[in-house]
Amino acid sequence: MIKPMFSQQSYDKSNCTSEPQLPGSNYICNPKKLPCQTYIVYRAQHNFRTLSSISSLFNANISELFTTNNMVEANSSNLRPGQEIIIPVTCSCPDRFSEAMFIYNCSHSDSLLIVACKVFEGLVKAQSLIEENPDFGGTNPGDLTIKVPVRCACLAKFERDNGVRYLVTYPVIQGDSTDLMARKFGVPEEMIRAANKLDRYAAIYPQTTLLIPTKDVPVVNWEIDSLYENPPPSPQEAVPFRKVKHGAEPNNKNSHLLLGWGIFIVIVLMVVASGRFQPSVARTSQLSNLSPDFLDGMSKLKHSLMSFSLEELRNATEDFGKASIIGRAVYQGKIRASIMAIKQMDSEEAARHVIEILTRINHVNMVKLEDAAMEPGPILCLSLQRMAAHMEKRMQIAFDLAVGLHYIHYCTKPGYVHRNINSGSWVKGYLAPEYLSRGLVTSKMDIYAYGVVLLELISAKEAITKENFLKDSAKFLIDGGLEGSSECLEKLKKFTDPVLQGDYPLSDALCLALLAKCCTEEDPIKDPR
């Protein structure tokens, strides 16, 4: 059983070139303690493709490198680019921060940034080299010899109590994740996160370092490593794309209702046109007074209908009160253990059109008609199902809506353009630019509206408030910033619904955000199909 770990070290998400020194830029230590033996990871690259050259860089005993990496001389002279080599180092604590000090002879073309971020692959930050070598760049030839304080860490008592023997300094590159590292080194992922004070779904970034806690001399599983042809360190984010894990259920009722009913009305509107519901006191006891044409259409449905009384509808919707409204003139309520959306159509013709669509469509992501009536006006009752508000369910909603749209666009004859995809907000916030400017009606206008709904799923905000469009508040998506900065991912976190409390894989929010960006392009030609 893994005991709880409370690391004294923090993860610094700023990359190698970042000037500010943050918690985790250097690992803290106790100067009173003796140096320790530990390990770092280095990747074979352009000027360091042999074990001999790597041993010279780190002043390491080459025989020890052979043993540690389970290598023989025959396969050490032409290492695969990106091949990870385990290097033993002595980690000391001269002041507040631990370090493994090395000497490096620079060429005249070298800068401290190149030495830190290219030669030493982010194992040391450029700012640390600047502070360690204030006279670098002078006219004295000796100024080209610099001290390189590589980041390392010794164990604290609670880590030793947990059976950990080493904290291995690992330079993060594009495509890395804590899950991948755990499989490479054969350690539990939660131990890696604990050793670096990482939250469950915290992102990691290239040209940073993580500490890998191991219970023995570290060994890299090269079979796993070879599945990822590692590129040189890059300033791009390394977001952990992995299987979604269940998170805790949020307790915020308003958020639950927003995602449950706000998104369900999107599905309702996949088949229901707009209309006003005006409950009538003179309502008959059964919703069954249907015209022959209407009955003919309903007879083609692939399931039998229920029959609700007006009293049942009033009780379910608190007498059609404001608290039961889930969209424009659409009410929700629980009747006979089923969750229903209740809506009145503008005309019998509009209602008959919906019935016609339902007879043609037989799909899990379409709502199910449970009851209908023509007096006092065309009324439809459709079944709904409550959904939770955690990110996994939001991803499923996004997927289900996409499948439903694809179905009505391409899998029905004739295909349908919905033209009214929304989650109950003002419709103007969902209308595509080509429709507003030219009145152009194609399936792409549904895709645009779908992108706006994705933004709502991410943020739990409405599509438009006081003439401010939700799409405009997500400019950081449109500006292309998601291509390469941790700053933009921080903006995405702030944009994401705070009710989630960060308990979600950032990769999920990123996926929805990038898809929303594509769907809401100003140019319809760039819309995904």
C-alpha positions, -999 to +999 in steps of 0.1 A: +000+000+000+013+035-009+016+058+021+006+094+016+034+116+004+037+153+011+066+166-010+086+196-001+093+202-038+070+221-062+066+219-099+077+249-119+056+251-151+076+280-166+099+268-193+137+269-194+139+304-209+116+320-184+134+348-164+114+347-131+126+322-106+095+305-092+088+278-066+103+247-082+128+266-104+153+251-080+146+223-055+149+233-018+171+216+006+186+217+041+223+229+041+229+209+072+224+176+055+251+157+037+251+153-002+232+124-016+237+101-046+208+103-071+201+103-108+191+125-137+178+117-172+195+130-204+185+124-240+209+116-268+210+145-293+229+161-321+263+166-304+259+139-278+250+107-297+275+085-279+277+073-243+313+086-242+303+122-251+275+122-226+298+109-199+323+137-207+294+163-205+285+152-170+320+141-159+306+106-153+324+073-151+316+056-184+318+021-169+291+031-144+270+045-172+273+011-190+261-007-159+234+017-149+219+017-184+224-020-190+245-013-222+275-027-238+302-007-257+289-020-291+256-002-289+269+029-271+285+046-300+254+055-320+225+062-297+190+067-310+181+105-310+160+110-279+171+078-262+170+084-225+202+078-205+203+075-167+232+094-152+243+091-116+251+124-099+261+138-065+235+162-052+246+188-027+231+217-008+255+246-007+228+271+003+190+268+001+188+249-032+202+215-041+223+211-072+246+188-091+274+211-102+292+206-136+317+226-156+310+233-193+333+249-218+313+271-241+321+280-277+321+316-288+287+311-304+271+297-273+247+317-252+236+308-217+201+302-230+215+277-256+236+259-229+207+256-205+178+248-228+196+229-257+228+214-244+215+206-209+179+201-221+162+222-194+178+204-165+189+239-155+170+272-162+188+299-182+182+323-153+201+300-130+231+300-153+230+338-155+230+341-117+257+315-114+279+331-141+276+369-138+309+375-157+300+353-187+307+370-221+337+390-210+370+393-230+388+369-207+390+334-224+383+319-191+349+335-191+338+308-216+341+282-188+309+282-169+293+264-139+261+245-145+240+238-114+217+210-127+185+206-107+184+176-084+168+166-050+176+145-020+150+125-001+131+138+029+123+115+058+087+109+048+098+099+013+123+074+028+095+061+050+075+055+019+102+033+005+116+058-020+153+056-026+159+082-053+143+113-067+152+112-104+153+146-122+134+141-155+133+168-183+098+170-197+094+171-235+065+175-259+042+144-257+051+136-221+025+128-194+027+116-159+010+084-171+038+078-196+065+085-171+049+061-146+050+033-173+085+041-183+099+039-148+074+014-133+062+036-105+026+046-096+015+078-113+001+091-080+036+090-065+049+111-093+022+137-088+027+137-050+064+141-054+059+173-074+028+187-056+007+182-088-030+182-087-049+153-102-054+169-136-026+195-136-009+199-169+029+196-174+050+215-200+081+209-221+115+223-209+105+219-173+116+191-149+098+166-127+110+144-100+104+107-104+104+088-071+119+053-075+124+025-050+156+013-067+182+024-092+160+038-120+155+018-151+138+032-183+116+007-201+129+013-236+100-006-251+077+021-239+102+048-247+105+036-283+068+040-289+073+077-287+100+090-311+110+118-288+117+151-306+141+176-292+128+198-263+102+222-275+084+252-260+050+235-267+027+223-240+028+187-229-009+182-219-016+147-205-041+132-230-053+100-213-084+081-204-109+101-185-112+092-148-143+097-127-143+129-106-164+138-077-199+150-083-203+187-079-228+198-053-238+231-069-275+226-079-276+256-102-247+243-123-263+209-123-295+222-137-278+244-162-259+215-177-288+191-173-317+211-186-298+237-205-282+211-227-312+189-229-332+216-245-306+215-273-317+179-279-353+188-276-349+215-302-333+190-325-369+181-334-391+209-318-397+242-335-402+274-315-436+281-299-454+295-268-469+275-241-501+290-226-517+265-201-555+265-203-578+261-173-604+246-196-580+218-205-597+184-210-585+155-187-566+137-214-542+149-241-561+128-267-582+151-288-562+147-320-571+155-356-572+126-381-542+139-400-523+142-367-533+107-356-522+094-390-487+108-385-485+095-349-495+060-360-462+058-378-442+062-346-422+031-335-434+032-299-467+036-281-476+069-264-484+077-228-514+098-217-510+127-192-537+147-176-535+185-172-533+180-135-502+159-138-486+185-160-494+213-135-481+193-106-449+184-125-442+220-135-454+237-103-483+251-122-460+261-151-440+283-128-408+301-137-387+276-117-397+249-143-387+268-174-358+253-192-361+272-225-383+297-243-418+284-235-405+250-226-411+235-191-395+205-174-412+183-149-412+147-135-443+127-144-446+090-134-409+088-126-400+102-161-384+136-167-404+155-194-400+186-215-435+201-223-439+225-252-467+240-273-462+244-310-472+273-331-496+253-353-508+218-361-487+219-392-455+226-372-464+198-348-472+174-377-437+182-392-421+172-359-440+140-359-429+133-395-393+138-385-397+115-355-411+088-378-381+090-400-355+092-373-347+063-350-316+073-331-305+072-295-295+109-294-329+121-305-356+128-279-386+105-276-422+118-280-443+106-251-476+124-256-493+149-278-526+168-281-543+194-303-564+213-277-561+239-264-532+240-289-506+216-303-487+203-274-457+178-273-444+160-243-409+147-247-388+125-224-356+137-209-330+122-186-310+140-160-272+143-166-245+152-141-222+182-145-187+168-143-164+171-173-168+135-184-205+139-189-200+172-207-177+154-231-203+128-236-230+155-243-207+171-269-202+137-285-239+128-285-249+162-300-223+157-328-236+123-335-272+136-335-264+164-359-245+141-382-275+118-382-300+144-393-276+160-418-265+128-436-284+097-424-320+107-431-336+111-465-340+139-471-314+154-448-324+181-424-308+214-415-320+222-380-314+260-380-323+264-343-296+247-323-293+264-289-295+258-252-322+282-243-304+315-246-311+342-271-310+326-305-289+355-320-259+342-301-260+310-322-265+324-356-237+319-381-221+350-398-231+339-433-267+336-422-268+370-405-251+387-435-265+368-465-293+346-452-273+315-463-289+283-449-267+252-450-257+225-425-228+247-416-250+270-397-259+241-374-221+234-370-215+270-360-243+269-334-229+236-321-195+254-316-213+280-294-229+252-274-195+237-268-183+270-254-214+269-231-204+233-220-169+245-212-178+277-193-215+272-182-221+308-195-249+318-218-243+324-255-252+361-252-257+385-223-264+422-227-252+421-263-219+404-253-214+372-273-198+343-255-177+336-286-161+371-282-152+363-246-132+334-258-109+354-281-079+335-268-091+305-287-094+324-320-060+341-317-042+308-321-027+311-286-035+275-278-008+265-302+020+272-278+018+290-244+011+280-209-004+315-205-032+306-229-039+273-210-042+294-178-068+315-196-086+284-206-087+273-170-103+306-160-128+303-188-138+268-177-168+265-153-155+271-118-180+246-104-157+219-117-130+231-092-103+220-115-113+184-111-110+174-148-083+166-173-072+198-189-069+179-222-108+175-222-113+212-219-087+217-246-103+193-269-137+210-266-121+244-269-102+236-301-134+220-316-154+251-307-127+272-323-131+253-356-169+253-355-171+290-349-148+302-377-160+333-395-154+316-428-178+287-432-153+269-455-131+263-425-159+246-405-154+209-398-176+185-417 
